[in-house]
Amino acid sequence: MHVASNYFDSETNTTYMNHSMYLNSLGTHPDRLKNLHFLYALVVRAVSRIHDQLLIHDYSTGLCKQDHDKTFLYMSELLTGMIS
C-alpha cells in the first residue's frame, strides 16, 4: 500500500517495514487517511460499474491457451473479490 511497507535500506542491504516513515507521511494525518479511503471507495465503485465489460474483455497473453484461461480466471477472481 505504501512505500514504507517495502523500504529498502541501501546501507544494510535489507528490506523492511519502515513504521516511522509511514507515521510521518500518512499514519498521523487523518485527512490523508480519509482521502485514501475515499479514493479506494471511488475505484471500487468504478470497477463494480464496469465489472461485466472487464470480464468479457480479451486478456490474451499471446502464450498458450492454458495461460489465457489462467489470466481470465485470475481476473474474474480479482474482480469478484474486490467488489464483494
N, C-alpha and C positions, 0 to 999 in steps of 0.2 A: 504494500500500500504506500509506503513512504521510503524515501531514500535512506532513512535511518535504519530500516529493517535489515538491510544488507550493506552495512557500512564497511568499506574496505580500508584498512589501515596499512598504508604502504610502508611504514617504518617497520612494523612487526610482521607484515605479510599475512595478516589474518582478516577474516570477515566476521563481523558480529553485529548484534543489535545495539545501536547507539541510543540509549534511552535519554541521555541529556540533549542530544540533537533533536530527538522527537519532541521533548518537552519545550525546548526553546523555539522550535519552528511551528509546532502545531498543538501540542498537548495542553499548554496553559492559555490558549487563546480560544475561548468559547465561540467567538464569531467565526473563526476559521473552521472549527469543527462543525458548526451549523451550516456553513457554506458547503462543506464536504458532504454532509448528509443530504442537503438539498440537491446537489449535483448528482449524487448516486441515485436518488429517487427519480430525478428527471431522466437519467439514462435508462433506468429500469422501465419507466413508463413508456419511453420512446421505443425500446426494444419490444415491449409487450404489444405495442400497436402494430408493429411490422413483423411480428412473430411468424405468421403464415408465409409471408413473402420471403423471409430468411430461410425457411425450411424448404421452399421449392427452388431456391437458387442453386445453381450448379457449382459445387465446390470441387471441381475437378483438380486433382493434384498433378495430373499428367503422368502418373505412375500406373500401377496395376489397378484392376477393378477392386481388389481387396482393400487397398489404401483409400480408394474413393469411397467405399462403403464405410470404412472406419471414420473417415472425415465427416460423413453425413451423420453417423451415429454420435460422434463427439459433439457435433454442432447441435443436434437435437437435444442431447442431454444437457448441454450448457444452457440452451435457451429455456428448457423446461425448469431446470434448477434455478435459474436467475429469476424467472417470473414467479415461481411459487415461493 
